[in-house]
């Protein structure tokens, strides 16, 4: 696939690295020649220096025969205008824009056909906010990801000594909860994948990925960890876009304190957040301030400033003083790998939380959602099976008959019981279609229309999986 990426910043560079590794033809456009040179030294791609809203620059980048434009520049306006020009002058089939301002996100008449011609809007700040919100809702989880419109969830959790199923075999999972169908789809031990079989023993320290119906997630968590106390008190370092969104989401259901270093921004936050949210003007790396404001009593300390070092240091200080759990936003992946699991429980790399949304539109076949796992090394995909046994390699076949590459596991199937396609958004004004969640076993048969959730521990095998779910041309 020929893809143009506008912007060589953190998001653009991360997207380029992921897509280049899958043998796509990538061209990156940016106004900064130095950033482009650094990117070209690391990755096998083309670069074009210039303004991506100028038609000659897009033409030089190859917009005339491009399959997709991903506009990920720093300014919303630049991304929107680039999509409009790509659509109207070069007829680029798929156009994706990164935007920050909610004013654009809430008005599809501005961004869609007749406006800026954007096919898909992506907001990294909202994606990160949603990601953290799930971690607050399910304390103890490393990741909580939803599929099939929230009907199924994949959780990543660190197995702790004392968990009911830790140091026991996977086959004991069903015996412990005969009425709850769940499945372990992957285990990573010392950063190496361990194939989950019935006689595989879960060891303390294992990173376990488990699929279950969303209403059974808490049961799954309790099997692998000691009971984690619910989060009630949250301190947020940084009142920027993500800090504001998170504090607003938590609202009055939690006791929230926000530390912000800019006094003008503090005044603005006070107008945007509930009166129960305490806004503090100060430095989040000030140990005295943290102690005086009761960080030792916090269930969760979240560092969301724009500076990696500040986030790392404030989390380490908060944990030393007594905060029960810490989460840091870290843009540099190398930093995140170094500090996660020490005094910082979870290090979130924003570009990695966003990449899945983009990959959803790059993957071949009918892909509903993609989630990047383990800093992009693994993926979980939701694909819709189409066709019949003659036109499809998966429909009408038991899972044991499907030629899946090593490291790929079909974990669950979400199936409509009414013959209607499953809606991915809440249904209003009529009864929602009935569905069932089927945890995949070797003899489970896949039907046309099934939403199939696949875990992949090696991204190099994804093209083979995509090919398996594509139907013969004659089907259409």
C-alpha atoms as one frame of an Amber mdcrd trajectory, in Angstrom:
protein
   0.000   0.000   0.000   1.301   3.468  -0.886   0.852   5.768   2.109   1.682
   9.447   2.593   2.321  10.615   6.159   2.174  14.329   6.889   4.288  15.188
   9.933   7.559  13.686  11.168   6.860  14.288  14.856   6.369  11.570  17.451
   3.047  10.310  16.082   4.095  10.498  12.434   7.460   8.847  13.085   5.861
   6.063  15.128   3.268   5.387  12.428   5.977   5.375   9.760   8.104   2.888
  11.712   5.174   0.525  12.162   4.027   0.674   8.543   7.505   0.422   7.006
   8.086  -2.812   8.905   5.115  -4.271   7.025   6.576  -3.483   3.602   4.343
  -0.550   2.747   5.578   2.201   0.423   5.873   5.166   2.803   6.579   8.831
   2.069   6.832  11.323   4.945   6.245  15.060   4.415   7.465  17.690   6.875
   8.746  21.256   6.884  11.786  20.307   9.003  14.582  18.801   6.838  16.564
  17.739   9.922  13.708  15.624  11.296  13.227  14.061   7.879  16.926  13.258
   7.587  16.952  11.592  11.008  13.889   9.548  10.070  15.343   8.488   6.718
  18.556   7.363   8.448  16.537   4.932  10.599  13.832   3.722   8.212  13.515
   2.622   4.593  11.207   5.364   3.305  11.041   8.474   1.129  10.907  11.999
   2.516   9.738  15.275   1.019  10.546  18.614   2.653   7.743  21.135   2.348
   4.292  22.230   3.442   1.809  19.376   3.096  -1.038  21.780   2.369   0.653
  22.929  -0.853  -0.449  20.935  -3.930   3.043  20.858  -5.530   4.454  19.269
  -2.365   1.735  16.605  -2.302   2.304  15.983  -6.002   6.050  15.567  -5.423
   5.278  13.084  -2.631   3.222  10.966  -5.036  -0.335  11.881  -4.060  -1.621
  11.116  -7.567  -1.343   7.355  -7.018  -1.363   7.186  -3.197  -3.780   4.838
  -1.439  -3.917   6.768   1.829  -2.982  10.049   3.487  -2.335  10.119   7.236
  -2.190  13.773   8.296  -0.428  13.872  11.676   1.136  17.337  11.714   1.139
  19.441  14.880  -1.726  21.757  13.859  -5.308  20.605  13.320  -5.850  23.105
  10.521  -2.861  21.782   8.563  -4.155  18.213   8.769  -7.687  19.139   7.720
  -6.621  21.247   4.746  -4.176  18.555   3.591  -7.009  16.001   3.578  -9.235
  18.353   1.609  -6.583  18.947  -1.054  -5.710  15.241  -1.215  -9.373  14.435
  -1.856 -10.333  17.179  -4.282  -7.144  17.510  -6.319  -5.586  14.038  -6.152
  -8.530  11.757  -5.331  -6.619   9.936  -2.579  -9.048   7.140  -1.557  -8.561
   7.187   2.240  -7.796  10.273   4.323  -7.100  10.233   8.068  -6.544  13.370
  10.149  -5.189  13.778  13.649  -7.066  16.515  15.510  -6.963  17.839  19.053
  -9.794  20.373  19.217 -13.174  18.918  20.255 -14.842  21.580  18.089 -13.750
  19.611  15.027 -14.483  16.195  16.511 -18.068  17.073  17.375 -19.030  18.447
  13.953 -18.865  15.828  11.179 -20.518  18.280   8.797 -17.280  20.290   8.930
 -14.838  17.421   8.578 -16.757  15.052   6.282 -17.863  15.171   2.647 -18.489
  18.727   1.531 -16.178  20.004   4.271 -12.591  18.868   4.704 -13.246  15.396
   3.232 -11.762  13.511   6.187 -12.706   9.827   6.307 -11.466   9.176   9.848
 -10.588  11.526  12.695  -8.079  10.429  15.326  -7.477  12.257  18.598  -4.428
  10.868  20.461  -5.282  12.837  23.599  -8.743  11.264  23.831  -7.329   7.818
  23.073  -4.829   8.132  25.932  -7.564   9.433  28.243  -9.781   6.441  27.463
  -6.818   4.110  27.975  -6.048   5.519  31.434  -9.730   5.537  32.381  -9.893
   1.779  31.827  -6.819   1.266  34.006  -8.514   3.260  36.764 -11.705   1.238
  36.391  -9.768  -2.042  36.590  -6.860  -1.523  39.024  -4.199  -4.168  38.613
  -4.530  -4.429  34.827  -1.690  -3.387  32.521  -4.035  -2.968  29.552  -7.794
  -3.220  29.048  -8.917  -3.308  25.413 -12.427  -3.724  24.033 -13.710  -5.560
  20.963 -17.056  -5.978  19.210 -18.481  -2.733  20.528 -17.441  -3.471  24.110
 -18.894  -6.987  24.262 -15.498  -8.669  24.749 -12.390  -7.379  26.520  -8.742
  -8.344  26.412  -6.833  -7.673  29.611  -3.109  -7.820  30.220  -2.138  -8.497
  33.812   1.017  -9.309  35.748   0.517 -12.577  37.631   1.315 -12.141  41.318
   2.166 -14.759  43.889  -0.964 -15.380  45.893  -3.371 -15.156  42.961  -5.776
 -18.143  43.006  -4.542 -19.523  39.664  -0.891 -18.499  39.874   1.468 -21.517
  39.964  -1.370 -23.674  38.609  -2.147 -25.033  35.139  -4.269 -23.177  32.604
  -6.728 -26.077  32.493  -7.657 -25.204  36.104  -9.194 -21.935  34.894 -12.404
 -23.622  33.749 -12.656 -25.715  36.908 -12.358 -22.580  39.048 -15.156 -20.795
  37.144 -17.350 -23.325  35.327 -20.000 -20.668  34.611 -17.584 -18.063  33.207
 -16.059 -18.694  29.794 -12.663 -17.033  29.434  -9.454 -17.859  27.639  -5.764
 -17.104  28.084  -4.488 -16.245  24.595  -0.857 -15.415  25.381   1.759 -15.502
  28.110   5.033 -13.595  28.105   7.716 -14.762  30.532  10.919 -12.725  30.768
   9.787 -10.927  27.581   9.554 -14.192  25.632   6.255 -15.736  24.455   5.097
 -18.969  26.073   2.464 -20.903  24.145  -0.614 -21.264  26.402  -1.611 -24.942
  26.494  -3.763 -26.745  29.028  -0.724 -28.011  30.926   1.090 -24.640  30.874
   1.674 -23.371  34.390   1.211 -19.659  35.151   4.242 -18.403  37.063   4.544
 -15.302  39.266   5.731 -12.386  37.137   4.185 -13.703  33.911   2.455 -11.142
  31.698  -0.843 -12.831  30.885  -3.291 -11.801  28.139  -6.804 -13.038  28.801
 -10.016 -12.693  26.762 -13.425 -12.736  28.407 -16.897 -11.259  28.045 -16.597
  -7.705  29.346 -18.928  -8.335  32.281 -16.540 -11.015  33.591 -13.318  -8.994
  33.517 -13.156  -8.507  37.285 -13.436 -12.247  37.836 -10.546 -12.812  35.425
  -8.386 -10.235  37.190  -9.017 -11.745  40.610  -7.719 -15.126  39.405  -4.253
 -13.780  38.640  -3.731 -11.198  41.370  -4.510 -10.566  44.966  -7.578  -8.380
  45.311  -6.698  -4.807  44.304  -8.493  -2.057  46.176 -10.672   0.161  43.958
  -9.328   3.581  43.027 -11.023   6.480  44.813  -8.329   9.156  45.189  -6.372
  10.343  42.130  -3.646  12.975  41.827  -2.860  14.220  38.305   0.418  15.975
  37.510  -0.110  18.208  34.489  -3.246  20.085  33.497  -2.685  20.009  29.745
  -5.078  18.531  27.206  -4.852  14.983  28.540  -4.855  16.017  32.197  -7.953
  18.149  31.642  -9.754  15.400  29.740  -8.969  12.818  32.419  -9.998  15.073
  35.316 -13.212  15.938  33.495 -13.923  12.248  32.875 -13.354  11.341  36.521
 -15.678  14.161  37.546 -17.210  13.904  40.997 -17.050  10.103  41.178 -13.445
  10.335  42.438 -11.473  12.620  44.728  -9.239  14.405  42.212  -6.316  16.785
  42.645  -4.527  18.398  39.681  -1.040  19.932  39.920  -0.243  22.463  37.184
   2.822  24.704  36.917   1.251  27.495  34.863  -0.948  29.863  36.886  -2.979
  31.003  33.870  -3.686  27.386  32.989  -4.744  26.748  36.595  -7.325  29.507
  36.326  -8.628  27.982  33.098  -8.827  24.500  34.651 -10.872  25.927  37.513
 -13.506  27.082  35.009 -13.646  23.703  33.255 -13.699  21.205  36.124 -16.148
  20.472  38.961 -15.715  22.520  42.116 -14.857  19.292  43.950 -11.635  19.005
  41.895  -8.744  20.695  43.701  -6.428  22.677  41.384  -2.908  23.188  42.762
  -0.384  25.630  41.322   3.083  24.166  41.721   5.844  21.840  40.550   4.931
  18.148  40.515   8.576  17.234  41.240   8.499  19.278  44.468   8.676  16.613
  47.161   7.419  18.999  49.837   4.347  19.928  47.787   3.527  16.275  47.102
   3.834  15.385  50.776   1.781  18.354  51.980  -1.008  17.612  49.490  -1.319
  14.025  50.674   0.208  12.010  47.856   0.809   9.225  50.388  -2.962   8.788
  50.641  -3.498   8.578  46.883  -4.664   5.356  45.275  -3.217   6.537  41.968
  -0.713   9.174  40.872  -0.787   9.970  37.130   1.952  12.115  35.560   0.708
  13.695  32.314   2.951  16.697  31.679   4.605  17.240  28.293   8.064  16.463
  29.717   9.215  12.835  30.048  11.769  13.538  32.771   9.229  15.433  34.874
   6.749  12.573  34.594   9.336   9.972  35.537  10.696  11.932  38.507   7.289
  12.923  39.880   6.064   9.311  39.724   9.175   8.034  41.477   8.802  10.664
  44.202   5.094   9.936  44.601   5.756   6.222  44.996   8.569   6.809  47.492
   6.313   9.027  49.599   3.567   6.413  49.576   1.265   6.579  46.529  -0.188
   3.104  45.985   0.124   3.056  42.191   1.724   5.291  39.537   1.227   5.840
  35.804   3.558   7.980  33.681   3.066   9.370  30.189   6.402   8.902  28.394
   6.956   9.826  24.763  10.331   8.136  24.340   9.830   4.408  24.099  13.356
   3.653  25.327  12.614   5.549  28.552   9.329   3.702  28.988  11.026   0.317
  28.654  13.634   1.299  31.245  11.337   2.551  34.001   8.150   0.469  33.756
   7.802  -2.035  36.548  10.176  -0.260  38.941   8.646   2.610  40.904   6.442
   3.306  37.892   3.733   0.690  37.488   2.679   1.576  33.943   4.483   3.707
  31.357   2.188   4.842  28.548   3.688   5.768  25.170   1.019   7.931  23.466
   2.057   7.036  19.924   1.620   3.327  20.690  -1.905   3.795  22.026  -2.832
   5.642  18.819  -1.222   3.325  16.287  -3.979   0.719  16.572  -6.613   3.149
  15.298  -4.508   3.847  12.230  -3.689   0.202  11.592  -7.416  -0.585  11.533
  -7.634   1.315   8.241  -4.403  -0.113   6.823  -5.095  -3.787   7.446  -6.505
  -5.769   4.532  -9.800  -7.601   4.850 -12.812  -6.511   6.905 -10.937  -5.339
  10.008 -13.068  -3.711  12.707 -10.351  -2.853  15.203  -6.645  -3.286  15.867
  -4.866  -2.906  19.201  -1.107  -2.598  19.474   0.357  -4.598  22.373   3.731
  -4.748  24.108   5.012  -1.507  22.542   3.972  -2.622  19.058   5.607  -6.068
  19.094   2.236  -7.870  19.198  -1.302  -7.133  18.047  -4.878  -8.110  18.658
  -7.236  -7.850  15.685 -10.977  -8.076  15.269 -11.900  -9.329  11.796 -15.287
 -10.167  10.286 -15.503 -13.495   8.472 -17.320 -13.399   5.120 -18.258 -15.842
   2.407 -18.921 -19.570   2.420 -16.728 -22.696   2.551 -15.963 -22.333  -1.176
 -14.958 -18.672  -1.170 -13.404 -18.387   2.300 -10.495 -20.110   4.027 -12.111
 -19.763   7.460 -15.924 -19.871   7.096 -17.393 -23.321   7.695 -14.146 -24.605
   9.180 -13.219 -25.614  12.693 -10.376 -23.622  14.213  -8.116 -26.679  14.186
  -8.587 -26.829  10.387  -7.506 -23.215   9.777  -3.897 -22.713   8.712  -2.847
 -20.069  11.230   0.809 -19.025  11.510   2.708 -19.917  14.661   2.042 -17.427
  17.443  -1.458 -16.556  16.187  -4.397 -17.556  18.378  -8.121 -17.182  17.746
  -9.345 -16.255  21.201 -13.043 -15.498  20.876 -15.934 -15.098  18.455 -18.840
 -12.681  18.794 -21.849 -13.954  16.852 -25.171 -12.318  16.043 -28.178 -14.476
  16.929 -30.616 -12.512  14.754 -28.768 -12.672  11.465 -28.152  -8.907  11.599
 -24.687  -7.319  11.542 -23.481  -6.444  15.023 -23.633  -2.675  15.631 -20.400
  -1.188  16.949 -22.180   1.744  18.609 -25.144   1.752  21.039 -28.473   1.186
  19.270 -31.102   3.849  19.928 -34.813   3.682  19.211 -35.025  -0.084  18.709
 -34.001  -3.333  20.340 -30.321  -4.174  19.975 -29.553  -7.398  18.073 -28.973
 -10.403  20.290 -25.487 -11.869  20.327 -23.384 -14.534  21.971 -19.726 -14.585
  22.923 -18.049 -17.884  22.058 -14.651 -18.579  23.585 -12.684 -20.322  20.860
 -11.736 -23.984  21.178 -10.178 -26.355  18.666 -13.572 -27.600  17.433 -15.309
 -24.187  17.254 -16.641 -23.560  13.750 -16.511 -20.080  12.239 -19.612 -18.783
  10.459 -20.091 -15.959   7.997 -20.633 -12.675   9.842 -18.708 -13.760  12.944
 -16.467 -11.181  14.590 -13.254 -13.131  15.161 -10.679 -11.874  17.675  -7.126
 -12.944  16.891  -4.041 -12.460  19.060  -0.689 -12.289  17.241   2.617 -12.339
  19.123   4.669 -11.616  15.976   3.524  -8.863  13.603   5.347 -10.452  10.667
   2.641 -13.100  10.469  -0.215 -10.605  10.056  -0.238 -10.616   6.207  -0.943
 -14.360   6.274  -3.834 -13.849   8.707  -5.261 -11.051   6.557  -5.087 -13.307
   3.511  -6.911 -16.084   5.364  -9.867 -13.780   6.075 -10.130 -12.381   2.553
 -12.732 -13.970   0.287 -12.309 -14.923  -3.344 -13.239 -12.175  -5.799 -16.083
 -14.280  -7.143 -17.921 -13.984  -3.818 -18.800 -10.371  -4.571
